[in-house]
Amino acid sequence: MVRDSYKDKLKEHIKKNLKKGYTPDTLKYALIRQEYSRVLVEQAIDEAQKEIAKEVPAFKEKPEIKCQFLDETNKPIEAKPWWKFW
């Protein structure tokens, strides 16, 4: 019971720092150096990553990337492939 609430607090701390941009390895070694249990830290990181992955919306379709070249007057230039010589 106490261990679960302890693990939940650790998991929330990890989620918060993952969202800030820290890597899981950085958090793992920092927490282990602060004398947290290695097993508990690894479990909390795994659970935090799974929860974050559930929060991220899935792509419904692939984005379409368009490339357009413009001249000095902002008019489109037709791009000719360099490999077609004839």
C-alpha positions as CSV (number, residue, x, y, z in Angstrom):
1,M,0.0,0.0,0.0
2,V,2.7,2.5,1.1
3,R,5.0,1.2,-1.6
4,D,2.3,1.8,-4.3
5,S,1.7,5.4,-3.3
6,Y,5.5,5.9,-3.1
7,K,5.8,4.5,-6.6
8,D,2.9,6.7,-7.9
9,K,4.6,9.8,-6.6
10,L,7.9,8.8,-8.2
11,K,6.0,8.0,-11.5
12,E,4.4,11.5,-11.4
13,H,7.8,13.1,-10.8
14,I,9.2,11.1,-13.8
15,K,6.3,12.1,-16.1
16,K,6.7,15.7,-15.2
17,N,10.4,15.7,-16.0
18,L,9.9,13.6,-19.2
19,K,7.5,16.3,-20.4
20,K,10.2,18.9,-19.6
21,G,12.5,17.2,-22.0
22,Y,14.8,15.1,-19.8
23,T,15.7,11.6,-21.1
24,P,14.7,8.5,-19.3
25,D,18.3,7.5,-18.8
26,T,19.2,10.8,-17.2
27,L,16.3,10.6,-14.8
28,K,17.1,6.9,-14.0
29,Y,20.7,7.6,-13.1
30,A,19.9,10.8,-11.2
31,L,17.3,9.0,-9.1
32,I,19.6,6.0,-8.5
33,R,22.3,8.3,-7.4
34,Q,19.8,9.8,-4.9
35,E,19.5,6.2,-3.5
36,Y,16.2,5.2,-4.9
37,S,15.8,1.5,-5.7
38,R,16.9,0.7,-9.2
39,V,14.0,-1.7,-9.7
40,L,11.5,0.8,-8.5
41,V,12.9,3.5,-10.7
42,E,12.9,1.3,-13.8
43,Q,9.3,0.2,-13.1
44,A,8.1,3.8,-12.6
45,I,9.9,5.0,-15.8
46,D,8.2,2.2,-17.8
47,E,4.8,3.0,-16.4
48,A,5.3,6.7,-16.9
49,Q,6.3,6.2,-20.5
50,K,3.2,4.0,-21.1
51,E,0.9,6.6,-19.6
52,I,2.5,9.4,-21.7
53,A,2.2,7.3,-24.8
54,K,-1.6,6.9,-24.1
55,E,-2.0,10.7,-23.9
56,V,-0.4,11.4,-27.3
57,P,-3.0,11.5,-30.0
58,A,-2.5,9.1,-32.9
59,F,-2.0,10.4,-36.4
60,K,-5.1,9.8,-38.5
61,E,-3.4,10.5,-41.8
62,K,0.1,11.2,-43.0
63,P,0.9,14.9,-43.4
64,E,1.6,16.0,-47.0
65,I,4.8,17.8,-47.5
66,K,5.1,20.2,-50.4
67,C,8.2,21.9,-51.7
68,Q,8.0,25.0,-53.8
69,F,10.8,27.1,-55.2
70,L,10.3,30.8,-55.6
71,D,12.3,33.4,-57.6
72,E,13.1,37.0,-56.5
73,T,9.6,38.2,-57.3
74,N,8.0,35.3,-55.3
75,K,6.7,33.5,-58.4
76,P,6.9,29.7,-58.4
77,I,9.7,28.1,-60.4
78,E,9.2,24.8,-62.0
79,A,11.7,22.4,-60.5
80,K,13.2,20.1,-63.1
81,P,14.8,16.9,-61.9
82,W,18.6,16.9,-62.5
83,W,18.7,13.2,-63.5
84,K,16.5,13.7,-66.7
85,F,18.7,15.0,-69.5
86,W,16.4,14.4,-72.4
